Amino acid sequence: MNPIIISRSEHSLSRKWISPNALRVLYRLKEGGYFSYLVGGGVRDLLLGREPKDFDIATNATPGEVKKLFRNCRLIGRRFRLAHIYFHNDIVEVATFRSSTPEGPEAEAKVEVKVKARVSEPGLLREGGSVPAGHTAPEAPMRPRPPRMLKTEGGMILRDNVFGTSEEDALRRDFTVNALFYNIADFSVIDYVGGMRDLRQGLIRIIGDPDVRFVEDPVRMVRAVRFAALLGFGIEENTYRALIELRDNVALASPARLYEETLKLFLKGEAGKTYDLLKKTGMFGVLFPRVNEWLDTETEGFPHIRIGKALEWVDAGIQAGRQVSSSLLFALMLGQYIEEKAAEFGAAGVSPIAALEQAVAAFLGEETHRVQIPKKVGLAMRDILWNQRRFERTGGKHPLYFSKRPGFEEAFDYLRFQCELTGEKTDLLEWWKAFIKKHPPARAEAEEGQKRERPPLKAPKRRRRRRKGASEMQKPKA
């Protein structure tokens, strides 16, 4: 396949927008005699005039060859073998061009495995010893090398480490707009799959047969929704059809991986749009089946609209530059759902704190096979919800002690959201705002303290070891 080469005069991407560390890596690989391209979302965002979150690089150098070029390199990953180049406050990820075609003869390669000799026969030694005369050493068994390309019988990819060419690498990527390469050698953009066309048309189109590609990696369907919402793009017709038909396959993906993808869905500043598209495609029900069933019911005659409102509130915070933790995100989204569960346990005679703990545990248990939310996040969600009772106590020293406790600021953010959503307890909210202004929380004080100038710390003096004299060195040990 002949790529379309978009020369520097025909596109808007400039080197001055690329991270200096990414440029260093690109040029170092080029000087080492390798092809090196800026790839993926970084190229897409720069062409759209957006600020990239990451700058990823693809090259024909193997991970081992990359490591030889960079002393500040670490190789990571099993499913994908990657090189991370570490700078002072930055990491540049470098991947070797990959192919979606399984390897041939290499799949049959075997490696020796060193094993212990049998010790049932008298006189035989264990590993590392010699074999007495007249005995034959046991042969080391041979086992096949794990394949670099591994799929399930259904076609889902489990391992994908086959190196290839730049063209093969482009064809194995997920969507056309993510498969554009920026060539540092001549500042051109290389397009193997029509990505520039879809970028101009505002379309998310999967590369290849969508029925096959979504089966290979069901998480691509979640990513299609995320990119469409984040970029304000539409989803191409065949891609959308396959997504609707195969959405249940998302449940086959790793729950830990789906947790990471869920954070990306809702913490990128467009969570409200993402949620609407997840509901429209039915994907939300695959990720959160029990919560989705609850959304179709009513509480005291009122529909459950809080999740959408919570995500709009999260978006406003992120766009204003505030940090939103995963525990606060899920507490805001699902606080009403968990509180209703806790009320059911409480009606059965369980104490309030135990009822809340059981409700959070029940929610985590429901999700463990879909979106594996870590236990520590669940515990933090429980604390955010339980701490709402503490805001009612405004007398004595309690407010001061409470404001110094870990998790206070997240609990206060939850209170603010509740008051703004319902219009209730506004007097209580204003009281706490005034108190916080007068008594900043511990984290705010710590950040302020870090800004103050501090005297430089003196490096500890190294103790020099006394060298032994020649006569002392010759003394025999007792």
N, C-alpha and C positions, 0 to 999 in steps of 0.2 A: 504494500500500500504506500503510495506516495503522499507524504504529508503536505499540508498547506503551510507555507512559510510566510508569516506576516512580518515584513521588515520593520525596522525601528520607526520609519516615517509613517507607517500605517497603523500604529497602535499607540496607546497613551501611557504605557508602563515605563517608568523611569527608574534608573538605578538609585537615585537619591531617596526613593521611598522604601528601599530595601534595607533591612537591618545591617549595620556595619559588620557584625559578626557573621551573618549569612554570606555577605560578600567575601569576607576573608576565606570562608570555607570553599565557596565557588571558585575563587581564583587559585587557591592552593591545589584543589583537585585538577584544575585546568593546567596549571604549571607542572603537575605531576604526570601529565600525559593522558588524563582521563577526560571523558565527557562529563559535564556537570550542569544540571539544569535546576532552576527553581521550579517547583511543581505544586499542583494541588490547589488548595483553598487560598494560598498566598497569592498566586498568579490571578486567580478568579477575582479576589477582593481588590487587588490593585487595579485591574482593568475596569472594575466597577466604581473606582474612586473611594473604596472603603479601606479602613485601616486593618490589616491582617492581624490575627492573634498569634499566628506562628508562621515561620518561614521554613518550609521543608525542602529538602534537596534530594534529587535522584541522580545516580551516577552509574557508570559501567564498572567502577572499582568494587571489588568484593568487600565485605565487612573487614576481613583481615587486612586487605590493602589499605583501606581507610584508616585502620588503627595504626598502621606503620607510618602514615603521613602525619597523624596528629597525636601528640603525647597526651593531650587532654581528652582522649576518646575512651568511651566505654561501650562495649557491645552488650545489647540487651535483647530480650524477647526469645520466645520459642516458636510461636505460631508464625511470627515475622521476625527475622533476624535483622536488627537495626543497629546503627552506630549513633551514639549521642556524643556530640562535641560540646564540652563544657567550657563556658567562659565565666567571668566573675559573677554575673547575675543573669545568665542566659544559657539556654541549651538549644543547639541547632541539631535537628534530626536529619540523618543521612541514610537513605535506603538504596540498596543496589537494584538496578532494573530487574523486574521479575516477569515471569511468563506464566500463563495459565495452562500451559501444556505440560503434562507429566513427563518426567525424565525417562530416558530409555534404559541403557545398560547400567546406569548408576543405581537404578532401583534394585538390581541384583547383587550389588556389592555386598561383601561380607567383611566383618571385622572379628579379630580374635578377642576372646574374653579370658582373662587370667583367672583360673579357679584353683581352689585348694586341692592337693592330692588326697586320695582316699587314705585313711589311716587305719582301716580295718585289717590290712595285712601287716604282720609284724615287720619292723625294720624300715617301713616307708616313712619318710619325713614329710612334714607339712610344707606349705608354700615357702619357697626361698631356700630349701635344703637340697641336698644332692640325692640321687637315686642309687641305692646299692646295686652292686653287680648282680646280674641275673634277673633283675626286675625291669619292667617296662613302664616308663612314666605314662600316666593317663593323658590322652590327647585332649588339648583344649578345644572345647566345643566351638562351632562356628555359628554365628547368628546373623540374620540379614540386618543391614543398616536400616534404621527407621526411614520410610519414604519421605521425601521432601514435599510431595504432594499427596494428601490423604483426604479422601471423601467418604461420607457415609453411603450406604446403599441407595438412600434417597437423593443423593447428589449434593449434600451440604458439605462445604469445605471445612476440614478439621485442622489441616496443616498446609501451608502454602509457602514454600521456600525455594522454588525453582527459579534460578537466575535466567534472565533473558535479555532482549534488546530493548531499546527505547520504544520502538513501535509496539512490541508485545506488552511492555509495561503500561503504555497508554490504554491498550485494549482491555487490560484486566482491571482497570480502575472502575469506580462505580458509575459516575455520571459524567456526561460529556463536558460540562462546565468545570469539572474538577480534573480534567485530563489535559490541560494546556501546559506546555513547557516553555519556560523563558530561558533562552540560550545566552549565557554570559559571554560566549565567544564573539557573537556579532549583534547581540541585543535584540534578536528576533524572537517571535513567539511561534512555536511549532504546534500545529494542530492536526492530529491524526484522525479525529473522530467528529468533526463538526462542532466543536465546543464554542468557537467564536460566534457561529451562527445562532446557537441556542442562547448564548449570553446576550446577544442583541435582541433576540425575541423574548427573553425572559422565561425560558423553559427549563424544567428539570427533566432530563431524558436519560434513562439508563443506557449504558453501552451494551450492545448485543441484544440477545433475546431476553426480554424481561422475565419470562416464565422460568428460564434457566438461571439467570443471574440472581433472582430473588430466592430461589431454592438453594443456590450455592451459599448465600449469606443472607438470611432473613432480616438481619439488622439493617440492611440496605433500605428496607421499606421504612423503617423509623427515620433513617437519615434523609430519605426523600421528603418526608413530611417536614423535618427540621429545616432543610435548605429552602424548601418552598416558602415556609413561613418567615424565615429569617431574611431572605432576599426579596420577598414579595413577588416570587415567581409562580407561574402555573406549573402543573405537572403534565407532561406530554401524554397524549391520549392512550397509547398502548402501555406506557409505564403505569398510568393510573389504573387501567383495567386490571393489569396483573397484580397490582398492589391490593386492590379490593378482593380479588379472587384468592390470593395467597396470604392474606394478612394473618390468618391463624398460625402460619408457620413461624411467626415471631416468637411464639411460646416455646419453640425448640431451641432458641438461642440461649447462651449462658446467662443465668439470672444476674450474675455479678457484672457482666458486660452490659446488660440492659439497665442496671442501676446507673452506670456511668453515662449511658446514652440518655437516660431520663434527666439527669442533671443538666446535660447539654440542651435538652429540649426546653427546659424551664428557666435556665439561668443565663441566657444569652441576650435578654432584653426584649424578646418578642414572645414571651410565654403565653400571652392572651391569644394571639393569632395561632400559635402552635396548638393550643388546647382546642380551639375551634376546629382546626383541620384534623386533629386526632379524633374528635367526636364525629366529624363528617365522614371520615374514612372507616370508622369503627375500630381504629387502632387503640383508642383509649381503653376500650373494653377488653382488649387482648392484654394490655399492660396491667390494668387494675380491674379485674373482672368483678369482684365483690363491690367495690366502690361504684362501678358503673351500674350495677343492679340497684344500688341505693339511690343513685341519681335519678332513676326512673320512678322513684316513689316520692311521697310528700311527707313533711313533718307538720302536724297540726294545720293541714290544708295549704301549706306553703311549699312551692317547689324548691329544690336544692340548687341554688344559683351561686353559692358561696365560692366554689372552686374558681369559677371564671373571674369573680371580683377579686379574689386573693391574688390571682396571677397578674391581673392588671395592676394591683398595688405593688407586687414584686417588680414588675417592669418599670414602674415609675421610680422605685428606689434605685434600681440598677442604672437607669438612664440618668439619675441624679448623682451617680458615683458612689452609692452606698453598697457595702458588701452584704450579701444575703447568704447565710449558711444553708447547708442541705437540711439541717434539723429545723430551722425556721421555715424554710420553703414547705416542707411536708406538714409542719404544724399549721401553717396558714391554710394550705390546701385542704387538709383532712381533719382539722381540729373538730369541726362539727360532727363528722362521721365518728371519730373516736369518742367524743363526749356522749354521743347517743348510745354507743356501745357501753360506756362506763355507767350510764344511767340504768341500762338493763341489768348489769351486774349489781348495781346498788339496790335496785328493786328486789333482788333476791337476798338482800341482807348483808352484802359485802360492804366493808368500810370504804369511805370515799377514796382514800389513797390506794387501797388494794384494788378497788374497782377500776381506777384509772390505769394501774399497772397491768391488770388483766386485759383491759381493752386494747392497750398498746401492744401487748404480747399477742393477742388474737389477730390484730391487724398485720403484724410482722409475719405471723404464721400463715396468714392468707396469701401474702405476697412472696414468700420465700422461694416458690417455684417459678415465679415470673420476674419480679423486680426485687432482687435480694438487697433490701435496705439493711445496712449494718446495725448490729445491736446497739452500738454506742450512739447512733443517730436516733434510734427509738427511745433510748433513755433520755436523751436531750429533749426530744419531743415531749415526753412525759413531764419533765421538769418545767418546760415552757407552759404547759397547760396547768400544772399544779400551782405554779407560782402566781397565777392570776388571782388566787385567793389572798395572797400576801399583800396585794396592792390595796385591799380594803382597810388594812391597818395603817393609819397615818399618825397615830399618837406615840409619844415617848421616843425611845431610841431605835425602835424597830425599822423605820424608813432608812436610817443611816446604815444599820447593819445589813439590811436587805440589799441596798444599792451597791454594797461592796462584794456581794456574793457572785460567784461565777454564773453566767447565764442571765444576769439581771437585764442587760441591754436587749437580748433577744426576747425575753418575757415582756419588756416594755414595748418593743416593736409590735408584739402580738396584741397588747392592750390598745395601742394606737389604732391598729387596723380594726379591731372590734368596735371601738368607739366611733371611728369614722364610717364604718359600714352600717352600724345600727342607729347611730345618733344617741346612744345611751351612755350614761356615766361620763358625760363630757366634763362635769365639775371635777370628778376624780382625776381625769386625764390632765386637766389644767393644773390641779394641785401638784401632781407629780412632775409636770414640766417645769413648774417654778422651783420645786425642790431640786431637781437635777441641775438646773441652771446654777443654783446656789451651792450644790454639792456634786460636782462632776463624778461620774462612776470611776471605778479603779482603772479601767482601760484608758479612759480619756486622760486621767492623771499621768499614767505611765507614758502615753504618747507625748504629752506635754513635757514630761521630764526628759525624754530622749532628745527633744529639740534644744534643751539648754546646753550651753557649752560646758564641757567637762574637761578637767586637766588630763592630758594624755597619760596613759598608764606606762610606767617604765617597765621595760622588758626585764625579767628576772636574770640575775647574773648567773652565768654558767660556771659551775664549779669545775676547775681543772684538776684532772687526776694526776697525782704525783707519780712521775716515772720512776720505776725501780732502777737502782744502780746495777752495774754489771756484776758486782760481787754479791749483791742481794739476789739477783736472778739465778746465780749459780748455786745457791744454797739448796740442798736437797730437802724435799718435803718431809715433815715428821711422819 
